[in-house]
Amino acid sequence: MSTSPDWTGARAPDLAAFEDMAHAAFANLPLAFRNLCAGLLIHVEDFPDEETLGEMGCESEFDLLGLFRGIGLAQGGEAATGQMPNQVWLYRRPLLDYWAEHDETLGHLVTHVLVHEIGHHFGLSDADMEAIEAAAES
């Protein structure tokens, strides 16, 4: 008798479930990091749009897991009047594809992409972002 989980009825999380997972991952990040992100909007889409794929030089719609758009601290951090808020997009299908090919949990992957998309635009080092991820998991 097998002790592995029964996956026969399992389904991939839909956009709403993925968005819930992203917001839960964000809420679990250290307060100091979340404070850098005041007003951040998190979006979940199945794939990036054609304009984004072209802008990012992607060869496939599966090439991009997430994207930050906005003004981070590394770019001056001051919001101009009428400027759109900082936003992060997570792309469900590329994330699911990556998850299926790697040995990590989906929750960890969502947290990782969220932290890295935000972190790079706030000028954080990879070591800083690893520490944020570790704090979120503890």
MOSUL-V36144 format. One record per residue. RES is the residue in one small letter. PHI is phi in whole degrees, -180 to 180 (NA if undefined). NEAR is the number of other C-alpha atoms within 8 Angstrom. Layout:
res->RES phi->PHI near->NEAR
res->RES phi->PHI near->NEAR
This chain:
res->m phi->NA near->2
res->s phi->-81 near->3
res->t phi->-104 near->4
res->s phi->-77 near->4
res->p phi->-64 near->4
res->d phi->-87 near->6
res->w phi->-94 near->5
res->t phi->-62 near->4
res->g phi->-103 near->5
res->a phi->-75 near->6
res->r phi->-127 near->4
res->a phi->-67 near->5
res->p phi->-62 near->7
res->d phi->-80 near->6
res->l phi->-59 near->10
res->a phi->-65 near->7
res->a phi->-65 near->8
res->f phi->-65 near->11
res->e phi->-64 near->11
res->d phi->-59 near->8
res->m phi->-63 near->10
res->a phi->-65 near->12
res->h phi->-67 near->9
res->a phi->-66 near->8
res->a phi->-63 near->12
res->f phi->-63 near->10
res->a phi->-63 near->7
res->n phi->-88 near->7
res->l phi->-75 near->12
res->p phi->-56 near->9
res->l phi->-56 near->6
res->a phi->-61 near->6
res->f phi->-70 near->9
res->r phi->-62 near->11
res->n phi->-65 near->7
res->l phi->-65 near->6
res->c phi->-107 near->9
res->a phi->-51 near->6
res->g phi->82 near->6
res->l phi->-60 near->9
res->l phi->-104 near->8
res->i phi->-112 near->11
res->h phi->-119 near->9
res->v phi->-126 near->11
res->e phi->-129 near->10
res->d phi->-65 near->9
res->f phi->-143 near->10
res->p phi->-66 near->10
res->d phi->-76 near->6
res->e phi->-59 near->6
res->e phi->-61 near->6
res->t phi->-65 near->8
res->l phi->-58 near->14
res->g phi->-67 near->8
res->e phi->-61 near->7
res->m phi->-90 near->6
res->g phi->70 near->6
res->c phi->-79 near->10
res->e phi->-89 near->6
res->s phi->-142 near->6
res->e phi->-68 near->10
res->f phi->-93 near->9
res->d phi->-76 near->8
res->l phi->-117 near->11
res->l phi->-89 near->11
res->g phi->-162 near->11
res->l phi->-155 near->9
res->f phi->-105 near->11
res->r phi->-129 near->7
res->g phi->150 near->8
res->i phi->-115 near->12
res->g phi->-95 near->11
res->l phi->-62 near->10
res->a phi->-67 near->9
res->q phi->-103 near->8
res->g phi->116 near->7
res->g phi->72 near->8
res->e phi->-87 near->6
res->a phi->-84 near->6
res->a phi->-86 near->5
res->t phi->-58 near->4
res->g phi->82 near->4
res->q phi->-76 near->6
res->m phi->-65 near->5
res->p phi->-69 near->8
res->n phi->-62 near->13
res->q phi->-140 near->11
res->v phi->-124 near->15
res->w phi->-110 near->11
res->l phi->-113 near->15
res->y phi->-107 near->14
res->r phi->-58 near->13
res->r phi->-65 near->9
res->p phi->-62 near->14
res->l phi->-65 near->12
res->l phi->-64 near->10
res->d phi->-63 near->9
res->y phi->-61 near->8
res->w phi->-58 near->12
res->a phi->-65 near->7
res->e phi->-99 near->6
res->h phi->-130 near->6
res->d phi->-98 near->6
res->e phi->-150 near->7
res->t phi->-76 near->7
res->l phi->-65 near->8
res->g phi->-61 near->8
res->h phi->-64 near->8
res->l phi->-64 near->11
res->v phi->-61 near->13
res->t phi->-61 near->12
res->h phi->-58 near->9
res->v phi->-66 near->11
res->l phi->-60 near->13
res->v phi->-63 near->11
res->h phi->-71 near->9
res->e phi->-64 near->12
res->i phi->-72 near->11
res->g phi->-59 near->11
res->h phi->-63 near->9
res->h phi->-79 near->13
res->f phi->-102 near->10
res->g phi->74 near->9
res->l phi->-81 near->9
res->s phi->-79 near->8
res->d phi->-61 near->6
res->a phi->-64 near->6
res->d phi->-60 near->8
res->m phi->-69 near->12
res->e phi->-63 near->8
res->a phi->-66 near->8
res->i phi->-65 near->12
res->e phi->-62 near->12
res->a phi->-63 near->8
res->a phi->-65 near->9
res->a phi->-69 near->10
res->e phi->-86 near->5
res->s phi->-92 near->4
